[in-house]
Amino acid sequence: MKENIQLYCDTDENGKITRLYSGEKVIPTSQFKYFFMITRKTELNLDKFYVQDGELKQIEGTTLIEVVPETLTPEQQIEDMKKRMEEMEKLLQSVTTSK
C-alpha cells in the first residue's frame, strides 16, 4: 500500500494525537508540530496511533480496520473475471451433465 497520504498533527505530552489534518494533496493553513506520509489504512485508524520520539507508532494490542480498495487495478479486475468464468463454467457443466 502506497504512503501517499499527508498527515499533519499535534500531540499532547503523552504523544496522543490532539489535532490533525490529512489527505492526499493538502496544504495546512496553520502550523503543526509533526508531518508524516502514511497509508490510507493508517489514516482510517489514526485513533490507534500515537507519536513517540518523532515517530508515528501503533498502540500496542490494537487491531487496524482494513481498507477496501475504491477501484480495482487491472490485475485485480482480470483475477475477478477469471474467478467468475470458473464459476460459470462449473455451473454450465453441472447443467449439461444433469440432462
Secondary structure, DSSP 8 states (H G I E B T S, - for coil): ----EEEEEEE-TT-BEEEEEEESS---SS--SEEEEE-HHHHHTGGGEEEETTEEEE-TT--------SS--HHHHHHHHHHHHHHHHHHHHHHHHT-
